[in-house]
Amino acid sequence: MHISRKLGILVFCAVPAIIGGGIVYGIAGSYVPVAVYVTLLYLAVGAFVSK
C-alpha cells in the first residue's frame, strides 16, 4: 500500500473519531469512554494500515 493511500485511510477514519467521540460523550457524559472508543478505533485503523 502506498503512503498516500495510508494517509487517506487515516484521514477517513478521523471523522468517525471526532463524530463518534461526541456521540459517546453525549451518551456517557464522561471522557473515559471516549478515550476507550478512540483507542479501540485507532488500534483497528493501525492494524488495517500496517498491512
Backbone bond lengths (Angstrom), bond angles and torsions (degrees), N, CA, C in turn:
res aa  C-N    CA-C-N  psi(-1)  N-CA   C-N-CA  omega(-1)  CA-C   N-CA-C  phi
1 M - - - 1.441 - - 1.530 108.06 -
2 H 1.310 116.23 135.28 1.460 120.86 -179.76 1.524 110.80 -75.94
3 I 1.310 115.10 156.92 1.465 120.96 -178.08 1.532 111.21 -62.38
4 S 1.335 117.59 -34.99 1.462 119.61 179.49 1.524 111.18 -65.86
5 R 1.321 116.82 -36.71 1.462 119.56 178.24 1.524 110.42 -69.67
6 K 1.325 117.55 -39.83 1.465 120.58 177.45 1.523 111.27 -61.52
7 L 1.321 116.67 -43.44 1.465 119.78 178.82 1.527 110.98 -66.00
8 G 1.320 117.20 -36.55 1.461 120.74 176.85 1.515 111.91 -62.89
9 I 1.325 116.75 -40.16 1.463 120.83 177.93 1.524 110.15 -64.95
10 L 1.316 117.14 -41.29 1.463 120.19 179.23 1.527 111.84 -64.76
11 V 1.336 117.11 -39.69 1.467 120.22 177.52 1.523 110.01 -67.02
12 F 1.335 116.38 -41.16 1.458 121.11 178.86 1.527 111.42 -61.27
13 C 1.307 117.55 -34.74 1.459 121.62 -179.12 1.525 112.73 -85.36
14 A 1.305 117.97 -8.44 1.460 120.19 177.07 1.525 110.68 -71.89
15 V 1.324 117.20 -30.57 1.465 120.45 179.81 1.531 111.25 -64.36
16 P 1.351 119.77 -48.94 1.470 117.71 176.39 1.527 113.01 -61.87
17 A 1.325 117.43 -29.37 1.462 119.56 178.16 1.523 110.44 -65.95
18 I 1.316 117.14 -41.80 1.467 120.82 -178.44 1.525 110.86 -73.50
19 I 1.334 116.31 -52.40 1.464 120.41 -177.47 1.535 110.38 -68.04
20 G 1.326 116.56 -46.75 1.463 120.45 179.99 1.514 112.31 -63.74
21 G 1.326 116.46 -36.40 1.457 119.81 177.01 1.521 111.73 -62.25
22 G 1.316 116.21 -40.03 1.465 120.25 176.62 1.515 112.51 -65.61
23 I 1.333 115.79 -39.47 1.467 119.92 178.80 1.529 110.29 -66.65
24 V 1.330 116.45 -44.55 1.467 120.11 179.70 1.528 110.26 -63.25
25 Y 1.336 116.64 -40.50 1.465 118.87 178.08 1.529 110.81 -65.57
26 G 1.329 116.71 -39.04 1.460 119.95 178.79 1.517 112.56 -63.49
27 I 1.328 116.86 -36.15 1.458 120.89 -179.55 1.530 110.82 -78.49
28 A 1.340 116.18 -47.07 1.465 120.01 -173.64 1.529 112.69 -87.01
29 G 1.326 117.56 -33.23 1.457 119.99 -179.44 1.518 114.06 77.30
30 S 1.332 117.00 17.77 1.455 121.16 -178.63 1.527 108.91 -145.93
31 Y 1.319 115.87 156.75 1.467 119.68 -179.45 1.528 113.42 -85.69
32 V 1.317 118.29 -13.79 1.466 120.28 -179.82 1.532 111.13 -64.72
33 P 1.339 120.17 -48.15 1.464 118.92 176.60 1.532 112.95 -63.82
34 V 1.317 116.62 -30.04 1.466 119.80 177.06 1.525 110.05 -66.08
35 A 1.322 116.49 -42.33 1.464 120.36 178.52 1.527 110.84 -63.45
36 V 1.325 117.01 -40.13 1.464 120.63 177.85 1.519 110.16 -65.11
37 Y 1.327 117.77 -44.20 1.466 122.33 179.29 1.525 111.16 -60.40
38 V 1.306 116.82 -48.07 1.462 120.68 -178.02 1.528 110.63 -67.24
39 T 1.307 117.54 -38.84 1.465 120.94 177.94 1.525 111.14 -62.55
40 L 1.321 117.13 -45.68 1.466 120.35 177.99 1.522 111.67 -64.16
41 L 1.319 116.28 -39.66 1.463 120.03 178.24 1.522 110.94 -63.76
42 Y 1.318 117.29 -45.26 1.466 120.05 -179.35 1.527 112.29 -69.04
43 L 1.322 117.92 -31.93 1.465 119.94 174.93 1.527 110.92 -65.60
44 A 1.323 116.14 -41.72 1.463 119.67 178.62 1.529 111.11 -65.75
45 V 1.314 117.02 -43.13 1.463 121.05 179.49 1.520 109.96 -67.44
46 G 1.329 117.05 -40.43 1.456 120.54 178.56 1.514 112.33 -61.94
47 A 1.339 116.05 -39.03 1.468 119.66 177.16 1.524 110.54 -66.48
48 F 1.323 116.49 -37.53 1.469 119.86 -179.79 1.514 111.29 -70.20
49 V 1.321 117.53 -41.43 1.456 121.95 -177.10 1.532 110.97 -73.40
50 S 1.313 117.50 -31.46 1.463 119.62 -176.36 1.527 113.21 -71.72
51 K 1.304 118.01 -13.61 1.470 120.92 179.16 1.504 111.77 -72.10
